Amino acid sequence: MDIKINGVENLEKWLQERMDKVQNIGQLKDDIGILIKEDIDNNFEKESSPSGKKWEEWAEATEEYRRKRGRDDGKILNFDNDLRMAIDYETTNYSIKAGALKGPKYSRIHQMGGYAGRGLKTYIPARPYVGLSIVMNKKIRRLVEERT
């Protein structure tokens, strides 16, 4: 992209330098997507929301179900790892999306909380795993500043 501003050569030079650094906006979006995906994965590891709030423990019935199936590893939202493994990102011309984009049906209920199961009788507390932490916001800003 060429920028031509007559009469203000210093500004033109400064703008052109920034634009030259972002010649591949697609790569910048991919790099941001990777950072976000890693941040979401970190929420699973820490068992907490993007803001750092610890997830509510499993219900007693869930703990028993996990033990009976030999899945008592103690990790919340990691029973089969299908939700965690579904975390991905995608970019479009104008945006970056991240989360369980093609994940299991229950991904939303774990993020938002609500009633589920047969007859919607079981309450699932919200255990937000998607979102940007303060640290991630700073990392993204730093990355963009480095590239512009």
N, CA, C and O of each residue as an XYZ file, in Angstrom:
592
protein
N       0.848     -1.168      0.000
C       0.000      0.000      0.000
C       0.891      1.227      0.000
O       1.802      1.324      0.821
N       0.651      2.152     -0.891
C       1.412      3.391     -0.938
C       0.574      4.539     -0.421
O      -0.604      4.666     -0.752
N       1.202      5.381      0.403
C       0.532      6.563      0.949
C       1.233      7.782      0.408
O       2.451      7.910      0.531
N       0.480      8.676     -0.188
C       1.029      9.924     -0.713
C       0.280     11.096     -0.103
O      -0.920     11.258     -0.324
N       0.990     11.913      0.666
C       0.405     13.115      1.252
C       1.313     14.272      0.871
O       2.442     14.366      1.351
N       0.834     15.125      0.033
C       1.646     16.246     -0.434
C       1.828     17.285      0.667
O       0.877     17.654      1.357
N       3.080     17.756      0.819
C       3.367     18.845      1.749
C       3.689     18.414      3.164
O       4.124     19.245      3.962
N       3.499     17.170      3.505
C       3.807     16.704      4.864
C       4.627     15.418      4.777
O       4.172     14.338      5.153
N       5.833     15.568      4.276
C       6.678     14.416      4.000
C       6.990     13.589      5.246
O       7.057     12.361      5.176
N       7.183     14.264      6.396
C       7.490     13.522      7.622
C       6.345     12.597      8.013
O       6.573     11.448      8.393
N       5.115     13.097      7.922
C       3.956     12.285      8.244
C       3.824     11.140      7.240
O       3.523     10.008      7.617
N       4.045     11.438      5.985
C       3.959     10.423      4.940
C       4.966      9.298      5.218
O       4.645      8.115      5.109
N       6.181      9.698      5.577
C       7.220      8.715      5.858
C       6.840      7.849      7.069
O       6.993      6.628      7.035
N       6.349      8.480      8.123
C       5.964      7.764      9.331
C       4.844      6.767      9.037
O       4.920      5.609      9.447
N       3.814      7.211      8.334
C       2.697      6.342      7.991
C       3.143      5.174      7.114
O       2.726      4.033      7.318
N       3.993      5.474      6.139
C       4.454      4.426      5.244
C       5.254      3.372      6.000
O       5.133      2.180      5.715
N       6.076      3.802      6.966
C       6.842      2.854      7.775
C       5.911      1.908      8.524
O       6.160      0.704      8.574
N       4.842      2.443      9.104
C       3.886      1.608      9.843
C       3.177      0.628      8.908
O       3.023     -0.550      9.231
N       2.752      1.122      7.757
C       2.038      0.273      6.809
C       2.950     -0.831      6.262
O       2.494     -1.946      6.010
N       4.224     -0.521      6.083
C       5.161     -1.533      5.605
C       5.298     -2.678      6.608
O       5.499     -3.832      6.228
N       5.188     -2.344      7.887
C       5.295     -3.366      8.926
C       4.086     -4.287      8.948
O       4.180     -5.421      9.418
N       2.964     -3.819      8.450
C       1.736     -4.617      8.486
C       1.327     -5.019      7.077
O       0.139     -5.068      6.758
N       2.283     -5.299      6.261
C       1.952     -5.721      4.909
C       1.126     -7.001      4.919
O       0.291     -7.209      4.038
N       1.352     -7.849      5.896
C       0.610     -9.096      5.966
C      -0.329     -9.049      7.168
O      -0.035     -9.617      8.220
N      -1.457     -8.371      7.002
C      -2.432     -8.250      8.086
C      -2.971     -9.630      8.473
O      -3.343     -9.860      9.623
N      -3.007    -10.543      7.499
C      -3.454    -11.908      7.782
C      -2.564    -12.587      8.804
O      -3.058    -13.285      9.689
N      -1.261    -12.391      8.695
C      -0.328    -12.985      9.655
C      -0.538    -12.383     11.039
O      -0.491    -13.103     12.036
N      -0.769    -11.078     11.114
C      -1.022    -10.428     12.400
C      -2.290    -11.011     13.033
O      -2.299    -11.311     14.227
N      -3.348    -11.174     12.254
C      -4.587    -11.745     12.789
C      -4.366    -13.184     13.247
O      -4.887    -13.584     14.288
N      -3.603    -13.963     12.486
C      -3.301    -15.332     12.909
C      -2.516    -15.341     14.221
O      -2.787    -16.156     15.104
N      -1.556    -14.446     14.347
C      -0.758    -14.386     15.570
C      -1.617    -13.999     16.768
O      -1.424    -14.524     17.865
N      -2.557    -13.092     16.569
C      -3.482    -12.716     17.643
C      -4.376    -13.908     17.979
O      -4.614    -14.193     19.153
N      -4.871    -14.604     16.960
C      -5.700    -15.788     17.185
C      -4.978    -16.850     17.994
O      -5.566    -17.466     18.882
N      -3.710    -17.064     17.691
C      -2.905    -18.041     18.426
C      -2.766    -17.627     19.887
O      -2.883    -18.461     20.785
N      -2.516    -16.343     20.126
C      -2.426    -15.846     21.505
C      -3.730    -16.091     22.262
O      -3.712    -16.537     23.410
N      -4.857    -15.801     21.620
C      -6.158    -15.976     22.266
C      -6.412    -17.450     22.551
O      -6.870    -17.803     23.638
N      -6.121    -18.307     21.588
C      -6.309    -19.747     21.774
C      -5.472    -20.248     22.954
O      -5.956    -21.035     23.767
N      -4.234    -19.801     23.047
C      -3.377    -20.195     24.169
C      -3.927    -19.688     25.493
O      -3.835    -20.377     26.509
N      -4.500    -18.483     25.488
C      -5.068    -17.916     26.707
C      -6.276    -18.732     27.165
O      -6.431    -18.989     28.359
N      -7.129    -19.138     26.228
C      -8.288    -19.963     26.574
C      -7.819    -21.303     27.128
O      -8.364    -21.779     28.124
N      -6.826    -21.915     26.506
C      -6.299    -23.188     26.986
C      -5.751    -23.031     28.404
O      -5.881    -23.936     29.228
N      -5.151    -21.902     28.677
C      -4.627    -21.623     30.009
C      -5.758    -21.572     31.046
O      -5.558    -21.944     32.202
N      -6.950    -21.109     30.627
C      -8.089    -21.092     31.547
C      -8.464    -22.509     31.969
O      -8.825    -22.738     33.123
N      -8.380    -23.464     31.037
C      -8.643    -24.861     31.377
C      -7.583    -25.369     32.359
O      -7.897    -26.087     33.308
N      -6.358    -24.995     32.123
C      -5.268    -25.447     32.988
C      -5.435    -24.886     34.404
O      -5.251    -25.608     35.385
N      -5.779    -23.612     34.508
C      -5.940    -22.958     35.810
C      -7.304    -23.221     36.435
O      -7.523    -22.934     37.612
N      -8.230    -23.775     35.632
C      -9.608    -23.999     36.069
C     -10.235    -22.707     36.582
O     -10.800    -22.650     37.674
N     -10.113    -21.681     35.758
C     -10.671    -20.389     36.148
C     -11.102    -19.596     34.917
O     -10.711    -19.898     33.789
N     -11.911    -18.585     35.166
C     -12.409    -17.720     34.100
C     -11.286    -16.815     33.605
O     -10.230    -16.735     34.233
N     -11.505    -16.140     32.489
C     -10.482    -15.204     32.004
C     -10.141    -14.114     33.021
O      -9.030    -13.585     33.020
N     -11.096    -13.782     33.885
C     -10.828    -12.759     34.909
C     -10.116    -13.338     36.129
O      -9.748    -12.597     37.040
N      -9.917    -14.664     36.153
C      -9.191    -15.294     37.251
C     -10.074    -15.917     38.318
O      -9.558    -16.466     39.291
N     -11.404    -15.848     38.161
C     -12.318    -16.432     39.148
C     -12.317    -17.953     38.990
O     -12.549    -18.477     37.901
N     -12.053    -18.651     40.100
C     -12.022    -20.121     40.077
C     -13.386    -20.672     39.697
O     -14.420    -20.154     40.118
N     -13.371    -21.739     38.889
C     -14.615    -22.401     38.523
C     -15.196    -23.120     39.730
O     -14.464    -23.577     40.607
N     -16.519    -23.213     39.763
C     -17.207    -23.956     40.811
C     -16.865    -25.439     40.664
O     -16.757    -25.959     39.553
N     -16.699    -26.104     41.798
C     -16.366    -27.531     41.787
C     -17.500    -28.338     41.173
O     -18.632    -27.864     41.074
N     -17.182    -29.577     40.758
C     -18.204    -30.476     40.251
C     -19.214    -30.784     41.353
O     -18.882    -30.760     42.538
N     -20.441    -31.072     40.951
C     -21.449    -31.531     41.898
C     -21.064    -32.934     42.368
O     -20.319    -33.646     41.694
N     -21.573    -33.311     43.517
C     -21.291    -34.641     44.083
C     -21.635    -35.752     43.092
O     -20.866    -36.702     42.940
N     -22.776    -35.643     42.420
C     -23.202    -36.665     41.452
C     -22.223    -36.755     40.284
O     -21.958    -37.843     39.774
N     -21.701    -35.634     39.870
C     -20.731    -35.627     38.774
C     -19.434    -36.285     39.214
O     -18.832    -37.047     38.458
N     -19.005    -35.994     40.423
C     -17.790    -36.629     40.962
C     -17.944    -38.145     40.995
O     -17.019    -38.872     40.633
N     -19.115    -38.626     41.430
C     -19.355    -40.057     41.492
C     -19.350    -40.667     40.085
O     -18.770    -41.732     39.870
N     -19.989    -40.000     39.142
C     -20.018    -40.450     37.749
C     -18.599    -40.568     37.201
O     -18.263    -41.546     36.533
N     -17.786    -39.583     37.484
C     -16.395    -39.585     37.005
C     -15.606    -40.741     37.620
O     -14.851    -41.418     36.922
N     -15.776    -40.966     38.910
C     -15.053    -42.058     39.584
C     -15.451    -43.415     39.005
O     -14.600    -44.275     38.776
N     -16.752    -43.598     38.770
C     -17.240    -44.880     38.229
C     -16.649    -45.159     36.850
O     -16.466    -46.317     36.474
N     -16.361    -44.134     36.118
C     -15.824    -44.298     34.771
C     -14.304    -44.168     34.724
O     -13.713    -44.102     33.646
N     -13.684    -44.131     35.883
C     -12.227    -44.062     35.938
C     -11.666    -42.742     35.434
O     -10.551    -42.698     34.914
N     -12.410    -41.696     35.580
C     -11.990    -40.380     35.086
C     -11.812    -39.379     36.224
O     -12.106    -38.195     36.064
N     -11.348    -39.839     37.333
C     -11.221    -38.957     38.493
C      -9.850    -38.292     38.510
O      -9.081    -38.451     39.458
N      -9.555    -37.547     37.450
C      -8.278    -36.845     37.390
C      -8.338    -35.495     38.105
O      -7.327    -34.806     38.240
N      -9.538    -35.127     38.559
C      -9.681    -33.906     39.319
C      -9.804    -32.635     38.506
O     -10.043    -31.573     39.080
N      -9.652    -32.699     37.210
C      -9.706    -31.499     36.375
C     -11.138    -31.194     35.949
O     -11.812    -32.030     35.347
N     -11.585    -29.999     36.266
C     -12.919    -29.557     35.884
C     -12.940    -29.265     34.381
O     -11.981    -28.716     33.839
N     -14.029    -29.632     33.717
C     -14.236    -29.455     32.268
C     -13.205    -30.202     31.420
O     -12.952    -29.832     30.274
N     -12.620    -31.245     31.983
C     -11.633    -32.028     31.243
C     -11.978    -33.507     31.220
O     -11.080    -34.339     31.092
N     -13.259    -33.860     31.340
C     -13.662    -35.267     31.408
C     -13.145    -36.053     30.208
O     -12.438    -37.046     30.380
N     -13.482    -35.630     29.016
C     -12.998    -36.295     27.800
C     -12.036    -35.412     27.008
O     -11.495    -35.839     25.988
N     -11.828    -34.205     27.467
C     -10.996    -33.207     26.787
C     -11.556    -32.765     25.445
O     -10.879    -32.050     24.707
N     -12.793    -33.178     25.106
C     -13.337    -32.789     23.806
C     -13.652    -31.295     23.750
O     -13.506    -30.675     22.696
N     -14.077    -30.717     24.855
C     -14.334    -29.276     24.865
C     -13.018    -28.511     24.725
O     -12.902    -27.600     23.905
N     -12.059    -28.880     25.512
C     -10.751    -28.213     25.456
C     -10.095    -28.369     24.085
O      -9.493    -27.429     23.565
N     -10.216    -29.548     23.512
C      -9.607    -29.804     22.200
C     -10.354    -29.089     21.069
O      -9.812    -28.929     19.975
N     -11.594    -28.661     21.325
C     -12.388    -27.963     20.308
C     -12.031    -26.477     20.225
O     -12.500    -25.781     19.324
N     -11.222    -25.991     21.139
C     -10.869    -24.568     21.137
C     -10.005    -24.276     19.922
O      -8.996    -24.937     19.677
N     -10.426    -23.274     19.172
C      -9.700    -22.881     17.974
C     -10.017    -21.421     17.665
O     -10.785    -20.774     18.376
N      -9.426    -20.929     16.620
C      -9.716    -19.574     16.169
C      -9.848    -19.588     14.655
O      -9.361    -20.493     13.979
N     -10.518    -18.565     14.141
C     -10.581    -18.376     12.696
C     -10.618    -16.877     12.426
O     -11.110    -16.092     13.237
N     -10.093    -16.508     11.286
C     -10.084    -15.093     10.914
C     -10.911    -14.890      9.657
O     -11.044    -15.786      8.823
N     -11.456    -13.702      9.544
C     -12.124    -13.265      8.326
C     -11.434    -11.980      7.900
O     -10.443    -11.577      8.509
N     -11.939    -11.345      6.881
C     -11.338    -10.074      6.461
C     -11.381     -9.030      7.563
O     -10.510     -8.163      7.637
N     -12.389     -9.110      8.417
C     -12.612     -8.044      9.390
C     -12.601     -8.475     10.847
O     -12.799     -7.644     11.733
N     -12.373     -9.761     11.115
C     -12.496    -10.186     12.508
C     -11.635    -11.406     12.825
O     -11.078    -12.067     11.948
N     -11.558    -11.665     14.132
C     -10.937    -12.874     14.655
C     -11.955    -13.483     15.614
O     -12.419    -12.804     16.530
N     -12.305    -14.745     15.420
C     -13.217    -15.453     16.315
C     -12.415    -16.531     17.021
O     -11.540    -17.158     16.425
N     -12.718    -16.742     18.299
C     -12.034    -17.786     19.046
C     -13.001    -18.412     20.028
O     -13.907    -17.751     20.536
N     -12.801    -19.685     20.290
C     -13.639    -20.413     21.233
C     -13.849    -21.825     20.743
O     -13.068    -22.335     19.941
N     -14.906    -22.460     21.225
C     -15.259    -23.812     20.786
C     -16.102    -23.669     19.521
O     -17.305    -23.927     19.537
N     -15.470    -23.262     18.441
C     -16.172    -22.901     17.215
C     -16.929    -24.071     16.603
O     -18.028    -23.890     16.080
N     -16.365    -25.245     16.659
C     -17.027    -26.435     16.122
C     -17.068    -27.501     17.208
O     -16.994    -28.700     16.939
N     -17.185    -27.035     18.418
C     -17.076    -27.924     19.554
C     -18.351    -28.643     19.900
O     -19.340    -28.570     19.170
N     -18.326    -29.341     21.017
C     -19.484    -30.107     21.448
C     -20.684    -29.204     21.734
O     -20.545    -28.013     22.013
N     -21.867    -29.815     21.655
C     -23.117    -29.076     21.862
C     -23.149    -28.381     23.212
O     -23.732    -27.304     23.343
N     -22.537    -28.976     24.202
C     -22.625    -28.438     25.557
C     -21.610    -27.322     25.846
O     -21.519    -26.863     26.984
N     -20.861    -26.887     24.857
C     -19.852    -25.852     25.105
C     -20.474    -24.560     25.633
O     -19.900    -23.911     26.508
N     -21.635    -24.184     25.111
C     -22.291    -22.944     25.537
C     -22.760    -23.036     26.990
O     -22.608    -22.073     27.742
N     -23.328    -24.178     27.400
C     -23.859    -24.308     28.753
C     -22.741    -24.181     29.785
O     -22.966    -23.637     30.866
N     -21.559    -24.664     29.477
C     -20.444    -24.526     30.421
C     -19.953    -23.075     30.476
O     -19.558    -22.594     31.538
N     -19.978    -22.399     29.365
C     -19.560    -20.992     29.330
C     -20.563    -20.097     30.067
O     -20.172    -19.252     30.873
N     -21.851    -20.288     29.788
C     -22.885    -19.383     30.277
C     -23.620    -19.876     31.524
O     -24.151    -19.075     32.294
N     -23.647    -21.197     31.719
C     -24.439    -21.768     32.802
C     -25.885    -21.922     32.374
O     -26.304    -21.348     31.369
N     -26.654    -22.699     33.133
C     -28.072    -22.880     32.848
C     -28.501    -24.305     33.118
O     -27.740    -25.112     33.652
N     -29.731    -24.601     32.743
C     -30.290    -25.928     32.973
C     -30.034    -26.836     31.775
O     -30.091    -26.402     30.625
N     -29.752    -28.099     32.066
C     -29.437    -29.072     31.017
C     -29.924    -30.448     31.454
O     -30.502    -30.605     32.530
N     -29.685    -31.430     30.614
C     -30.052    -32.808     30.926
C     -31.501    -33.105     30.588
O     -32.214    -32.279     30.018
N     -31.912    -34.304     30.953
C     -33.292    -34.727     30.684
C     -34.266    -33.817     31.415
O     -34.201    -33.659     32.634
N     -35.162    -33.229     30.654
C     -36.158    -32.337     31.242
C     -35.582    -31.040     31.771
O     -36.254    -30.316     32.506
N     -34.363    -30.742     31.410
C     -33.675    -29.523     31.873
C     -33.763    -29.370     33.391
O     -34.036    -28.283     33.901
N     -33.529    -30.465     34.100
C     -33.647    -30.463     35.565
C     -32.322    -30.214     36.276
O     -32.302    -29.913     37.470
N     -31.233    -30.338     35.557
C     -29.914    -30.206     36.186
C     -29.345    -28.821     35.903
O     -29.232    -28.402     34.751
N     -28.986    -28.115     36.983
C     -28.382    -26.796     36.807
C     -26.868    -26.940     36.674
O     -26.205    -27.553     37.511
N     -26.348    -26.364     35.610
C     -24.902    -26.349     35.371
C     -24.426    -24.915     35.638
O     -24.867    -23.987     34.960
N     -23.541    -24.726     36.609
C     -23.060    -23.358     36.851
C     -22.157    -22.887     35.712
O     -21.492    -23.691     35.059
N     -22.143    -21.602     35.487
C     -21.255    -21.033     34.464
C     -19.815    -21.262     34.886
O     -19.432    -21.016     36.030
N     -19.039    -21.734     33.945
C     -17.595    -21.882     34.129
C     -16.953    -21.276     32.891
O     -16.495    -21.995     32.003
N     -16.922    -19.946     32.836
C     -16.427    -19.271     31.617
C     -14.985    -19.641     31.312
O     -14.109    -19.571     32.174
N     -14.767    -20.028     30.091
C     -13.422    -20.378     29.641
C     -12.996    -19.498     28.465
O     -11.806    -19.408     28.165
N     -13.946    -18.853     27.799
C     -13.652    -17.971     26.666
C     -13.750    -16.527     27.120
O     -14.679    -16.154     27.836
N     -12.804    -15.731     26.707
C     -12.754    -14.313     27.035
C     -11.298    -13.887     27.084
O     -10.394    -14.721     27.039
N     -11.085    -12.611     27.175
C      -9.706    -12.111     27.203
C      -9.354    -11.592     28.586
O     -10.047    -10.738     29.140
N      -8.286    -12.111     29.128
C      -7.791    -11.632     30.408
C      -7.133    -10.268     30.214
O      -6.840     -9.863     29.089
N      -6.910     -9.586     31.294
C      -6.220     -8.293     31.252
C      -4.824     -8.473     30.670
O      -4.369     -7.661     29.864
N      -4.155     -9.532     31.079
C      -2.805     -9.816     30.576
C      -2.846    -10.036     29.066
O      -1.983     -9.541     28.341
N      -3.859    -10.784     28.589
C      -3.951    -11.048     27.153
C      -4.246     -9.770     26.380
O      -3.706     -9.566     25.293
N      -5.088     -8.920     26.922
C      -5.337     -7.635     26.272
C      -4.038     -6.860     26.085
O      -3.804     -6.266     25.033
N      -3.208     -6.871     27.099
C      -1.919     -6.169     27.019
C      -1.000     -6.817     25.993
O      -0.309     -6.121     25.249
N      -0.989     -8.152     25.949
C      -0.149     -8.851     24.973
C      -0.586     -8.532     23.546
O       0.253     -8.323     22.670
N      -1.889     -8.496     23.312
C      -2.393     -8.190     21.973
C      -2.031     -6.768     21.593
O      -1.575     -6.520     20.477
N      -2.228     -5.838     22.503
C      -1.861     -4.440     22.226
C      -0.378     -4.316     21.898
O       0.009     -3.620     20.959
N       0.441     -4.999     22.684
C       1.890     -4.950     22.459
C       2.243     -5.516     21.083
O       3.072     -4.950     20.371
N       1.622     -6.616     20.715
C       1.866     -7.248     19.422
C       1.490     -6.295     18.276
O       2.246     -6.141     17.317
N       0.329     -5.668     18.385
C      -0.108     -4.739     17.346
C       0.835     -3.547     17.263
O       1.193     -3.114     16.167
N       1.241     -3.015     18.411
C       2.171     -1.881     18.405
C       3.494     -2.259     17.764
O       4.095     -1.458     17.048
N       3.949     -3.487     18.023
C       5.204     -3.945     17.410
C       5.091     -4.043     15.904
O       6.076     -3.832     15.196
N       3.916     -4.357     15.403
C       3.728     -4.585     13.975
C       3.243     -3.354     13.228
O       3.105     -3.384     12.005
N       2.988     -2.289     13.938
C       2.505     -1.075     13.243
C       3.409      0.108     13.523
O       3.160      1.206     13.025
